[in-house]
Amino acid sequence: RAKLCLCPAQPDVEEVVRDSAGRMVTWTGLGFARVRDGAGLTFRVDNVPYAMDYELLLRYEPESAEDWEAVVSVSSRVLPTSPRCGNLLPSEQMYRQSLPHSQRYVLLSRPFCFEPSTPYEVTMRLQRAGVTQRHPGAFILIDSLVLLPRVSELPGFHGAEAAARQEELERYQCLEVFRMAPPHPLAEACARLVCSVSALMHGGALPCQCDPQGSRSSECQVQGGQCECKPHVIGRRCDHCAPGSFGFGPLGCS
C-alpha cells in the first residue's frame, strides 16, 4: 500500500477520520483523504519488496452522483537499476483515469515497473469529469492507492504447475478480494496461494514483530500479520495510539 503525503502546499486536502462503531466499514486505515475538485494528492511508494510490474488500484468514495476523473503520473528521481526495471524510468506522462460514481475502486489502465530501494511518487489531480469549471464545494473521498503484483511474473507461476496455480487464482477470484475496502476474508484455497505469492515476493515468511508494549502477545494473524492490540492501540504491529488517544505504554493508550 502506498503512503499518502499530506503536504502543507495542499490546503484543499483534509484527513477525515472515521469511527467504525455502529456503522458498516467501507474504508481501510483510519479514514479518507477528502479532496476538493481540482486539487491533487501525492503517494510515496518506497516499500516495494520485489522488482516487477504492479497494477495500480485506487479506492475511493464519491460524495455525490457525479463522475470524477484522476489525472495521474508516476515519477522517480532515481534511475532504476534492477534487471527487471533497470533503465526503465517512469515517463511522468500524464494520463486520465475515469472514476465512475457508481464504483468504489478502479484499476488504472496501465501497470508500472517498481523495484525495491527506489523511491517513487504517484501524483494525481482529482476533478469532476466532463466540466471545465471547478466547483469549490465538490469533494471526493480517497481511501488508498494499492499496488497489486502481476503474479504471472513470479518464479512460482512458471513451468508445469503454473497453469494450475493461475487457474485456481482466477476460479476463486483470489486477487479480486484485495480490491474492496476493507478486503473480505480469504477462501482456504486463496489463503494458501496468497501465502505462496507473499513468500516468493519477500523471500520467505515475514516475522510478526509485535510491539511488546502495544500488543497482547508476540503472535500475529497468519494472513496479513496483524498483531492483537491493547486498548486504543493501532497499527499492524500495535505500535502507536489511535487518533484521540495518548500515552502509549504497557497498558495501551488512554
C-alpha positions as CSV (number, residue, x, y, z in Angstrom):
1,R,0.0,0.0,0.0
2,A,1.4,3.4,-1.0
3,K,1.9,6.1,1.7
4,L,-0.1,9.3,1.3
5,C,1.8,12.6,1.5
6,L,-0.4,15.4,3.1
7,C,1.9,18.3,2.3
8,P,1.4,21.9,3.6
9,A,1.1,23.1,0.0
10,Q,-2.2,21.1,-0.4
11,P,-4.8,23.2,1.5
12,D,-7.6,21.6,-0.5
13,V,-7.0,18.2,1.1
14,E,-8.1,17.2,4.6
15,E,-7.9,14.0,6.5
16,V,-11.3,12.6,7.6
17,V,-11.1,10.1,10.4
18,R,-14.0,7.6,10.6
19,D,-15.2,5.8,13.7
20,S,-16.2,2.2,12.9
21,A,-18.6,1.9,15.9
22,G,-22.1,1.2,14.8
23,R,-21.5,1.6,11.1
24,M,-20.5,-0.5,8.1
25,V,-16.8,-0.2,7.5
26,T,-16.1,0.8,3.9
27,W,-12.5,2.1,4.3
28,T,-9.0,0.9,5.3
29,G,-6.8,2.6,7.8
30,L,-8.2,5.5,9.8
31,G,-10.4,7.0,7.2
32,F,-10.2,9.1,4.0
33,A,-8.4,12.0,2.3
34,R,-11.2,14.4,1.4
35,V,-10.0,16.2,-1.8
36,R,-11.6,19.3,-3.4
37,D,-12.4,19.4,-7.1
38,G,-9.2,20.2,-9.0
39,A,-6.8,19.5,-6.1
40,G,-4.1,16.9,-6.0
41,L,-2.6,14.1,-4.0
42,T,0.9,12.6,-4.0
43,F,1.5,9.0,-2.9
44,R,5.0,7.9,-2.0
45,V,6.0,4.4,-2.9
46,D,9.2,3.3,-1.2
47,N,8.4,-0.2,0.3
48,V,8.2,-2.4,-2.8
49,P,9.5,-5.9,-1.9
50,Y,10.1,-7.3,-5.4
51,A,11.0,-5.8,-8.8
52,M,8.2,-6.5,-11.2
53,D,5.1,-4.9,-12.9
54,Y,2.4,-3.8,-10.5
55,E,-1.2,-2.7,-11.3
56,L,-2.3,0.4,-9.5
57,L,-5.7,0.3,-7.8
58,L,-7.4,3.4,-6.4
59,R,-10.1,3.0,-3.8
60,Y,-12.4,6.0,-3.4
61,E,-15.9,7.1,-2.4
62,P,-17.8,9.9,-4.2
63,E,-19.8,12.4,-2.1
64,S,-22.4,12.9,-4.9
65,A,-23.8,11.2,-8.0
66,E,-21.2,12.9,-10.3
67,D,-18.4,11.0,-12.1
68,W,-14.9,12.1,-11.4
69,E,-11.5,11.6,-13.1
70,A,-7.9,11.4,-12.0
71,V,-5.0,12.8,-14.0
72,V,-2.2,10.5,-13.0
73,S,1.6,10.5,-13.4
74,V,4.3,8.2,-11.9
75,S,7.8,9.6,-11.4
76,S,11.2,8.8,-9.8
77,R,14.3,10.9,-9.3
78,V,16.5,7.8,-9.3
79,L,17.1,5.6,-12.3
80,P,16.0,2.0,-11.5
81,T,18.9,-0.5,-11.6
82,S,17.4,-3.9,-11.2
83,P,17.5,-6.4,-14.2
84,R,13.6,-6.2,-14.3
85,C,13.1,-2.5,-14.1
86,G,16.7,-1.3,-14.9
87,N,16.9,1.9,-17.0
88,L,13.1,1.9,-17.2
89,L,12.4,5.4,-15.7
90,P,8.7,6.3,-15.4
91,S,7.9,8.7,-18.2
92,E,6.0,11.1,-15.9
93,Q,3.5,11.4,-18.8
94,M,0.0,12.4,-17.5
95,Y,-2.9,10.2,-18.3
96,R,-6.6,10.3,-17.4
97,Q,-8.5,7.7,-15.4
98,S,-12.3,7.7,-15.1
99,L,-13.7,7.4,-11.6
100,P,-17.4,6.5,-12.0
101,H,-19.6,7.5,-9.1
102,S,-21.2,4.0,-9.1
103,Q,-17.9,2.3,-8.2
104,R,-15.7,2.2,-5.2
105,Y,-12.4,1.3,-6.9
106,V,-10.7,1.4,-10.3
107,L,-7.8,-0.4,-11.7
108,L,-5.6,2.1,-13.5
109,S,-5.3,1.5,-17.2
110,R,-1.6,0.6,-17.3
111,P,0.9,-1.2,-15.0
112,F,4.2,0.2,-13.9
113,C,7.5,-1.4,-13.0
114,F,8.6,-0.8,-9.4
115,E,11.7,-2.1,-7.7
116,P,13.0,-2.2,-4.1
117,S,15.1,0.7,-2.7
118,T,13.9,3.1,-5.4
119,P,11.5,5.9,-4.2
120,Y,8.6,6.7,-6.5
121,E,5.9,9.2,-6.5
122,V,2.4,8.7,-7.9
123,T,0.8,12.1,-8.3
124,M,-2.9,12.6,-9.3
125,R,-5.2,15.6,-9.8
126,L,-8.8,14.8,-9.0
127,Q,-11.6,16.6,-10.7
128,R,-15.2,16.2,-11.8
129,A,-15.5,14.7,-15.3
130,G,-16.9,16.5,-18.3
131,V,-16.7,20.0,-16.9
132,T,-14.3,22.9,-17.2
133,Q,-15.3,24.9,-14.2
134,R,-14.0,23.7,-10.9
135,H,-16.5,23.7,-8.0
136,P,-15.0,24.7,-4.6
137,G,-17.8,22.8,-2.8
138,A,-17.3,19.5,-4.6
139,F,-15.2,16.8,-2.9
140,I,-14.3,13.1,-3.4
141,L,-13.0,10.7,-0.6
142,I,-9.8,8.8,-1.4
143,D,-9.2,5.7,0.7
144,S,-5.9,4.3,-0.6
145,L,-3.7,3.5,-3.5
146,V,-2.8,-0.2,-3.7
147,L,0.0,-1.9,-5.7
148,L,-1.2,-5.3,-7.0
149,P,1.6,-7.6,-8.2
150,R,1.3,-9.2,-11.6
151,V,1.8,-12.7,-10.2
152,S,2.4,-14.3,-13.6
153,E,5.9,-12.8,-13.4
154,L,6.8,-14.7,-10.2
155,P,9.0,-17.8,-10.4
156,G,6.3,-20.0,-8.8
157,F,4.0,-19.2,-11.7
158,H,6.3,-20.5,-14.4
159,G,6.7,-24.1,-15.5
160,A,4.5,-27.2,-15.3
161,E,2.4,-26.2,-12.3
162,A,2.0,-22.5,-13.3
163,A,-1.2,-23.0,-15.3
164,A,-2.9,-24.8,-12.4
165,R,-2.0,-22.1,-9.9
166,Q,-3.2,-19.4,-12.2
167,E,-6.4,-21.2,-12.8
168,E,-7.0,-21.5,-9.1
169,L,-6.4,-17.8,-8.6
170,E,-8.9,-16.9,-11.2
171,R,-11.5,-19.6,-10.2
172,Y,-11.6,-18.4,-6.6
173,Q,-11.1,-14.7,-7.5
174,C,-8.3,-14.6,-5.0
175,L,-6.8,-11.3,-6.2
176,E,-10.2,-9.6,-6.5
177,V,-10.6,-9.8,-2.7
178,F,-8.0,-7.1,-2.3
179,R,-9.8,-4.6,-4.5
180,M,-12.6,-3.9,-2.0
181,A,-12.2,-1.9,1.2
182,P,-11.8,-3.5,3.6
183,P,-10.7,-6.8,1.9
184,H,-13.0,-9.8,2.7
185,P,-11.7,-13.0,4.4
186,L,-9.9,-15.3,2.0
187,A,-11.1,-18.7,1.0
188,E,-8.9,-21.5,2.2
189,A,-7.6,-22.1,-1.4
190,C,-6.8,-18.4,-1.8
191,A,-5.0,-18.2,1.6
192,R,-2.6,-20.9,0.5
193,L,-1.9,-19.3,-2.9
194,V,-1.6,-15.8,-1.5
195,C,0.8,-17.0,1.2
196,S,2.9,-18.6,-1.6
197,V,2.9,-15.3,-3.6
198,S,3.9,-13.3,-0.5
199,A,6.7,-15.8,0.3
200,L,8.0,-15.5,-3.2
201,M,8.0,-11.7,-3.1
202,H,9.6,-11.3,0.3
203,G,12.0,-14.2,0.1
204,G,10.1,-16.2,2.8
205,A,7.7,-15.6,5.6
206,L,7.9,-12.2,7.5
207,P,8.2,-12.1,11.3
208,C,5.3,-10.7,13.4
209,Q,7.4,-8.1,15.2
210,C,4.5,-7.3,17.5
211,D,5.4,-4.3,19.7
212,P,5.9,-5.7,23.3
213,Q,4.2,-2.7,24.8
214,G,1.3,-2.2,22.5
215,S,0.4,-5.8,21.7
216,R,-1.2,-8.6,23.9
217,S,1.2,-11.3,22.7
218,S,4.1,-11.9,20.3
219,E,1.8,-13.8,17.9
220,C,0.0,-12.4,14.9
221,Q,-2.6,-13.4,12.3
222,V,-1.3,-15.8,9.6
223,Q,-2.9,-13.7,6.9
224,G,-1.7,-10.1,6.9
225,G,0.3,-10.4,10.1
226,Q,-2.0,-8.2,12.3
227,C,-1.0,-8.3,16.0
228,E,-3.6,-8.3,18.8
229,C,-3.5,-4.7,20.1
230,K,-4.1,-3.4,23.6
231,P,-6.9,-0.7,24.2
232,H,-6.7,2.3,21.8
233,V,-3.6,1.0,20.1
234,I,-3.5,0.6,16.3
235,G,-1.1,-0.5,13.5
236,R,-0.2,-3.9,12.2
237,R,2.5,-4.2,14.9
238,C,0.4,-2.4,17.5
239,D,3.0,0.4,17.8
240,H,1.1,3.7,18.1
241,C,-2.0,5.3,19.6
242,A,-5.3,5.6,17.8
243,P,-6.4,9.2,16.9
244,G,-7.8,11.0,20.0
245,S,-5.8,8.9,22.5
246,F,-2.3,9.3,24.0
247,G,0.2,7.9,26.4
248,F,1.5,4.8,24.5
249,G,2.7,2.3,27.1
250,P,2.3,-1.2,28.7
251,L,-1.4,-0.6,29.4
252,G,-2.1,0.7,25.9
253,C,-3.3,4.2,25.3
254,S,-5.7,6.5,27.1
